[in-house]
Structure formats: structure tokens, C-alpha cells
Amino acid sequence: MKKLVHALVLVGLVGAPALVVAAEESPHSLSANVGMTSNYVFRGISQTGGDAAIQGGLDYSHSSGFYLGTWGSNVGWIEDYQGYDSGNVEIDVYGGFRGGIGKTNLTYDLGAIQYLYPGKKAGAVDADTTELYAALGWKWFTAKYSYYVSDEVFGFANADGSDYLDISASVPIGETGLTAGAHWGTFNFKNNGAQDYTDWKVSLAYDMGKLSNVTSGVTVGVMYTDTDADSAVWTDGNGEFLGKDTTTVWISKAF
């Protein structure tokens, strides 16, 4: 969260005028977020087997556009789908550059993210994944392309060169505090074609600050997701089809 530093300088004797000097805004900023969701769905696939998740992250950004961050959540698929003896946490570490393009309404975001899944593999394929991404935005619309450079991609072997294309929109509805969202994505797994799928999502989020006209940082939302994933290859050891259509509710707080 951005902080302004103000210095107050008192000059002279009692009754003399005071000078207030405002320091320049720091080029550095920190922000954090915490949230709860009834089902952690990532790119159409449930990461918790339909169960709830607690999540949170911390981000650093510089006025130059450089940023670094980390984010974490509980997950279920590491044991239930991947076959780890133990492992129920996802930790993401990411960084990159983002900003505007000239005097246009276009924005860009270039970066890399490492998905880490600590646990005891017990002979299972490593779930840790390295992704490079590039995004281009215009007003409410964003197109993002992700390319995978790790040998394993979310537990699938020899999958470097896999990619994911994400096209999304996030449109505020007047001054209501509501934001409508829509998303379409397609995942292509190199040398693992049976796992390929397309996913889509519609969502609605509400800024709770609108109730009191005070910035609260609390947002609640609901989303519906679905995929055309093959249930024969996307069903976990509990018989849960991870790519099925589902409605999810969530709440988050930004600091």
C-alpha cells in the first residue's frame, strides 16, 4: 500500500507561523491481501477437489514498473491427484515489469512465475512449474500468453513448451461498486495432449466500501467456471472431476 510521508516543521517562537513540508511520494510500495474461497479454481481446474481455501499474498512494486511478489494457498491435488505422500500447499513467487504504452490506453505486463508445491513426492512427477508470461491490456480487456520452460508442468512430465492463452474482461458497472468479469482460456500440454482443455468463467464482484463510502479494501464475489476437460484424465483419487462446472463464492481483503 502506498504511503505518503509528511514532515511538519515549526519555525520561530510561539505564535510564529508553521511551515508544512510534504515529502515526495516514495517510489516503493508494499501491498498485501488475504482471502477465503469456497473452492480454489485455477484456469478451470479445482486445486482443492471442491474444498475451501485460505489464501494470501505480499507484493512489492517500484514506480519504474518493476514488481516482485509471493502468494500462497492450501491445495488438495498434490496428494489426491498427483500422488505425493504429503503436500497441501502452493507457494508462488513472481516478478516482472508492467506499465503503460505511450499516451494510449494500452498496458503491458512481462514476467515470470514459479509455482512451488513442497511435499514428499514418493516417486510422483514433480509438480513444481516455471512459467513465463506476457500480457497486453486495453481498458477493461486483457490478453495474456503463458509459456512453460520447466520439464514438468503441473505434474505432467516432458511438458516444457506447453502454453496457455487467457483472454479476459473486467468491466465496472457504473458507480455501483460492482464489477462484471468474463474469461476464456485454452491450455495445451506438450507431449501430454490428452490433458488439453479449454475453460471459461463469468464473475461478479462487489466492493464493500460502497456500503459506507469508505475505502475498506474488502471485496466479495461469485463466479461460475466450466471446462471441456476430459474427465478420464482430470479425476482425482477420490473420484472428484476437477474440471467440472462449479459456482464459487469468495471474500478478500487488500491492505
Secondary structure in CASP SS format (residue, H / E / C, confidence):
PFRMAT SS
TARGET T0000
AUTHOR 0000-0000-0000
METHOD secondary structure of the structure
MODEL  1
M C 1.00
K C 1.00
K C 1.00
L C 1.00
V C 1.00
H E 1.00
A E 1.00
L E 1.00
V E 1.00
L E 1.00
V C 1.00
G C 1.00
L C 1.00
V C 1.00
G C 1.00
A C 1.00
P C 1.00
A E 1.00
L E 1.00
V E 1.00
V E 1.00
A E 1.00
A C 1.00
E C 1.00
E C 1.00
S C 1.00
P C 1.00
H E 1.00
S E 1.00
L E 1.00
S E 1.00
A E 1.00
N E 1.00
V E 1.00
G E 1.00
M E 1.00
T E 1.00
S C 1.00
N C 1.00
Y C 1.00
V E 1.00
F E 1.00
R C 1.00
G C 1.00
I E 1.00
S E 1.00
Q C 1.00
T C 1.00
G C 1.00
G C 1.00
D C 1.00
A C 1.00
A E 1.00
I E 1.00
Q E 1.00
G E 1.00
G E 1.00
L E 1.00
D E 1.00
Y E 1.00
S E 1.00
H E 1.00
S C 1.00
S C 1.00
G C 1.00
F E 1.00
Y E 1.00
L E 1.00
G E 1.00
T E 1.00
W E 1.00
G E 1.00
S E 1.00
N E 1.00
V C 1.00
G C 1.00
W H 1.00
I H 1.00
E H 1.00
D H 1.00
Y C 1.00
Q C 1.00
G C 1.00
Y C 1.00
D C 1.00
S E 1.00
G C 1.00
N C 1.00
V E 1.00
E E 1.00
I E 1.00
D E 1.00
V E 1.00
Y E 1.00
G E 1.00
G E 1.00
F E 1.00
R E 1.00
G E 1.00
G E 1.00
I C 1.00
G C 1.00
K C 1.00
T C 1.00
N C 1.00
L E 1.00
T E 1.00
Y E 1.00
D E 1.00
L E 1.00
G E 1.00
A E 1.00
I E 1.00
Q E 1.00
Y E 1.00
L E 1.00
Y C 1.00
P C 1.00
G C 1.00
K E 1.00
K C 1.00
A C 1.00
G C 1.00
A C 1.00
V C 1.00
D C 1.00
A C 1.00
D C 1.00
T E 1.00
T E 1.00
E E 1.00
L E 1.00
Y E 1.00
A E 1.00
A E 1.00
L E 1.00
G E 1.00
W E 1.00
K C 1.00
W C 1.00
F E 1.00
T E 1.00
A E 1.00
K E 1.00
Y E 1.00
S E 1.00
Y E 1.00
Y E 1.00
V C 1.00
S C 1.00
D C 1.00
E C 1.00
V E 1.00
F C 1.00
G C 1.00
F E 1.00
A C 1.00
N C 1.00
A C 1.00
D C 1.00
G C 1.00
S C 1.00
D E 1.00
Y E 1.00
L E 1.00
D E 1.00
I E 1.00
S E 1.00
A E 1.00
S E 1.00
V E 1.00
P E 1.00
I C 1.00
G C 1.00
E C 1.00
T C 1.00
G C 1.00
L E 1.00
T E 1.00
A E 1.00
G E 1.00
A E 1.00
H E 1.00
W E 1.00
G E 1.00
T E 1.00
F E 1.00
N E 1.00
F C 1.00
K C 1.00
N C 1.00
N C 1.00
G H 1.00
A H 1.00
Q H 1.00
D C 1.00
Y E 1.00
T E 1.00
D E 1.00
W E 1.00
K E 1.00
V E 1.00
S E 1.00
L E 1.00
A E 1.00
Y E 1.00
D E 1.00
M H 1.00
G H 1.00
K H 1.00
L H 1.00
S C 1.00
N C 1.00
V C 1.00
T C 1.00
S C 1.00
G C 1.00
V E 1.00
T E 1.00
V E 1.00
G E 1.00
V E 1.00
M E 1.00
Y E 1.00
T E 1.00
D E 1.00
T E 1.00
D C 1.00
A C 1.00
D C 1.00
S C 1.00
A C 1.00
V C 1.00
W C 1.00
T E 1.00
D C 1.00
G C 1.00
N C 1.00
G C 1.00
E C 1.00
F E 1.00
L C 1.00
G C 1.00
K C 1.00
D C 1.00
T E 1.00
T E 1.00
T E 1.00
V E 1.00
W E 1.00
I E 1.00
S E 1.00
K E 1.00
A E 1.00
F C 1.00
END
